[in-house]
Amino acid sequence: MDYSLPRESRESREVARRRTRALVAVALPLLITGVLLAFLLLAAHGPGGRWWTVAGMLAAFGLLGFTFLNRHLRFLPAALLLWALGTTVASFDGWVLESRGLDITCTVLKKDSRIETSTSTDSSGHTTTNSTTYYDYRLDCPGGRPAAMTSTTDAGSVDRPLQVVYDPAGRIDPEPARGNGATTAWVPGSLIAAAVVVGAGRELFVRKRW
């Protein structure tokens, strides 16, 4: 800071810098989220399918990492945005099924269950093991689609009817019919809003960096 300038000039420059940093703190979460959503929409509607999802995750998480490492986003806004991006990816299939999915009644021809186990170790050496049960269904549906479905919920029994929602474009895996992901759109939306408010508020009102 140039202390040779009059006090009023120094203060006005500092206010201008804070406003600029606040605008950046608002724009970056929206930009990064927009990049991810653009790729997810290509995955749902354009050629290439799931490869767009992978590309979108690489682009969005890469941008987030770059902006954080270069101190354009502080830790708490970056953490909130990371959480928001994760929930967006996890919920997107449900949003697509909510918007264009078709509900049909199928008959369960065969049902199998399997357990998949994953193990992770944190930086302190603590090991955590998680097990997830998957249910694989072979279905008889009007029109022949879908012919199979995998779910983490025990949704039906053999020779019994099962309500299924499926994507007529074949981009999204079918699911048991229930309230889908659009009802949880407020979760990533709230996290993004929190990242914007915390980031901009920190730049405008907090002198100490955190």
C-alpha positions as CSV (number, residue, x, y, z in Angstrom):
1,M,0.0,0.0,0.0
2,D,1.3,3.5,-0.9
3,Y,1.4,5.5,2.3
4,S,2.6,8.6,0.4
5,L,-1.0,9.0,-0.8
6,P,-3.5,11.0,1.3
7,R,-5.5,9.0,3.8
8,E,-8.8,9.4,1.8
9,S,-7.1,8.2,-1.3
10,R,-5.7,5.1,0.4
11,E,-9.1,4.3,1.9
12,S,-10.9,4.7,-1.4
13,R,-8.4,2.4,-3.1
14,E,-8.9,-0.2,-0.4
15,V,-12.7,0.0,-0.8
16,A,-12.3,-0.5,-4.5
17,R,-10.1,-3.5,-4.0
18,R,-12.6,-5.0,-1.6
19,R,-15.4,-4.5,-4.0
20,T,-13.5,-6.1,-6.8
21,R,-12.6,-9.1,-4.6
22,A,-16.2,-9.4,-3.5
23,L,-17.4,-9.4,-7.2
24,V,-14.9,-12.2,-7.8
25,A,-16.1,-14.1,-4.8
26,V,-19.7,-13.9,-6.2
27,A,-18.8,-14.7,-9.8
28,L,-16.5,-17.6,-9.3
29,P,-18.9,-20.0,-7.6
30,L,-21.6,-19.2,-10.2
31,L,-19.1,-19.6,-13.1
32,I,-17.8,-23.0,-11.8
33,T,-21.3,-24.3,-11.1
34,G,-22.4,-23.1,-14.6
35,V,-19.5,-25.0,-16.2
36,L,-20.5,-28.2,-14.4
37,L,-24.2,-27.8,-15.3
38,A,-23.4,-27.2,-19.0
39,F,-21.5,-30.5,-19.2
40,L,-24.2,-32.3,-17.3
41,L,-26.8,-31.0,-19.7
42,L,-24.7,-32.2,-22.6
43,A,-24.5,-35.6,-20.9
44,A,-28.3,-35.7,-20.7
45,H,-29.2,-34.3,-24.1
46,G,-26.2,-34.3,-26.4
47,P,-24.0,-36.9,-28.1
48,G,-21.3,-38.5,-26.0
49,G,-23.4,-39.4,-23.0
50,R,-21.6,-40.1,-19.7
51,W,-18.3,-38.8,-21.1
52,W,-19.6,-35.3,-20.7
53,T,-20.2,-36.0,-17.0
54,V,-16.6,-37.0,-16.5
55,A,-15.4,-34.0,-18.5
56,G,-17.6,-31.7,-16.5
57,M,-16.4,-33.0,-13.2
58,L,-12.7,-32.6,-14.3
59,A,-13.4,-29.1,-15.5
60,A,-15.4,-27.9,-12.5
61,F,-13.2,-29.5,-9.8
62,G,-10.1,-28.4,-11.7
63,L,-11.3,-24.8,-11.7
64,L,-12.2,-24.9,-8.1
65,G,-8.8,-26.2,-7.2
66,F,-7.1,-23.6,-9.3
67,T,-9.0,-20.7,-7.8
68,F,-8.5,-22.0,-4.3
69,L,-4.7,-22.5,-4.7
70,N,-4.4,-19.0,-6.2
71,R,-6.4,-17.5,-3.3
72,H,-9.3,-16.3,-5.4
73,L,-11.6,-18.4,-3.2
74,R,-11.0,-18.8,0.5
75,F,-11.2,-22.0,2.4
76,L,-14.8,-21.9,3.6
77,P,-16.4,-20.7,0.4
78,A,-14.3,-23.3,-1.5
79,A,-15.4,-26.1,0.9
80,L,-19.1,-25.1,0.5
81,L,-18.7,-25.0,-3.3
82,L,-17.0,-28.4,-3.3
83,W,-20.0,-29.8,-1.3
84,A,-22.4,-28.1,-3.7
85,L,-20.7,-29.6,-6.8
86,G,-20.8,-33.0,-5.3
87,T,-24.5,-32.9,-4.5
88,T,-25.2,-31.5,-8.0
89,V,-23.5,-34.4,-9.7
90,A,-25.3,-36.9,-7.3
91,S,-28.7,-35.4,-7.8
92,F,-28.6,-34.6,-11.5
93,D,-29.9,-38.0,-12.7
94,G,-32.9,-37.6,-10.5
95,W,-33.6,-34.1,-11.9
96,V,-33.5,-35.5,-15.4
97,L,-35.9,-38.3,-14.5
98,E,-38.2,-35.8,-12.8
99,S,-38.3,-33.6,-15.9
100,R,-38.7,-36.2,-18.7
101,G,-38.9,-39.7,-17.1
102,L,-41.9,-42.0,-17.8
103,D,-43.6,-43.9,-15.0
104,I,-44.6,-47.5,-15.9
105,T,-45.6,-50.6,-14.1
106,C,-43.3,-53.6,-14.7
107,T,-43.3,-57.2,-13.4
108,V,-40.1,-58.4,-11.6
109,L,-38.9,-61.6,-13.3
110,K,-35.7,-62.0,-11.3
111,K,-34.1,-60.4,-8.3
112,D,-30.5,-60.7,-7.1
113,S,-28.7,-58.9,-4.3
114,R,-25.0,-58.2,-3.9
115,I,-22.8,-56.4,-1.4
116,E,-19.9,-54.2,-2.5
117,T,-17.4,-53.1,0.1
118,S,-14.9,-50.2,-0.1
119,T,-12.1,-49.4,2.3
120,S,-10.5,-46.0,2.8
121,T,-7.7,-44.8,5.1
122,D,-7.4,-41.2,6.3
123,S,-4.2,-39.2,6.9
124,S,-4.1,-40.4,10.5
125,G,-4.0,-44.1,9.5
126,H,-7.6,-44.8,10.5
127,T,-9.3,-47.3,8.2
128,T,-13.0,-47.1,7.4
129,T,-15.0,-49.9,5.7
130,N,-18.3,-49.1,4.0
131,S,-20.7,-51.7,2.6
132,T,-23.5,-51.0,0.1
133,T,-26.2,-53.5,-0.9
134,Y,-27.3,-53.4,-4.5
135,Y,-30.5,-55.1,-5.9
136,D,-30.4,-56.2,-9.5
137,Y,-33.8,-56.6,-11.1
138,R,-34.7,-58.2,-14.4
139,L,-38.0,-56.7,-15.6
140,D,-40.9,-57.3,-17.9
141,C,-42.2,-53.9,-18.9
142,P,-44.7,-52.7,-21.5
143,G,-42.8,-52.1,-24.8
144,G,-39.8,-54.1,-23.5
145,R,-38.1,-51.1,-21.8
146,P,-36.4,-51.1,-19.4
147,A,-35.3,-54.7,-19.2
148,A,-33.2,-54.4,-16.1
149,M,-32.7,-52.1,-13.2
150,T,-30.2,-51.8,-10.3
151,S,-31.1,-50.0,-7.1
152,T,-29.7,-49.6,-3.6
153,T,-33.3,-50.0,-2.2
154,D,-35.2,-53.3,-1.8
155,A,-38.0,-52.1,-4.0
156,G,-39.8,-55.2,-5.2
157,S,-40.3,-59.0,-5.2
158,V,-40.3,-61.6,-7.9
159,D,-43.6,-62.0,-9.8
160,R,-44.9,-58.8,-8.3
161,P,-45.6,-55.4,-10.0
162,L,-43.0,-52.7,-9.6
163,Q,-43.5,-49.0,-10.4
164,V,-40.4,-47.8,-12.4
165,V,-39.4,-44.4,-13.8
166,Y,-37.1,-44.5,-16.8
167,D,-35.5,-42.2,-19.3
168,P,-37.0,-42.7,-22.8
169,A,-33.8,-41.3,-24.3
170,G,-31.9,-44.1,-22.5
171,R,-29.3,-41.7,-21.0
172,I,-30.2,-42.1,-17.4
173,D,-30.5,-45.5,-15.5
174,P,-34.0,-46.4,-14.4
175,E,-35.1,-46.1,-10.8
176,P,-38.0,-47.2,-8.6
177,A,-40.7,-44.6,-8.9
178,R,-40.6,-42.2,-6.0
179,G,-39.9,-38.5,-5.3
180,N,-36.9,-37.8,-7.5
181,G,-33.9,-35.4,-7.4
182,A,-35.7,-32.2,-8.3
183,T,-37.2,-32.0,-4.8
184,T,-33.6,-31.8,-3.4
185,A,-32.5,-29.0,-5.8
186,W,-32.5,-26.6,-2.8
187,V,-29.5,-28.5,-1.2
188,P,-26.9,-27.5,-3.8
189,G,-28.6,-24.2,-4.4
190,S,-28.4,-23.3,-0.7
191,L,-24.7,-24.4,-0.6
192,I,-23.8,-22.2,-3.6
193,A,-25.7,-19.3,-2.1
194,A,-23.8,-19.8,1.2
195,A,-20.5,-19.9,-0.7
196,V,-21.3,-16.6,-2.4
197,V,-22.5,-14.8,0.8
198,V,-19.6,-16.0,2.9
199,G,-17.0,-15.2,0.2
200,A,-18.4,-11.8,-0.6
201,G,-19.0,-10.9,3.0
202,R,-15.5,-11.9,4.0
203,E,-14.0,-9.6,1.3
204,L,-16.3,-6.7,2.2
205,F,-16.4,-6.7,5.9
206,V,-13.6,-8.9,7.4
207,R,-10.1,-7.5,7.6
208,K,-8.4,-10.6,8.9
209,R,-7.8,-13.3,6.2
210,W,-9.3,-16.7,7.0
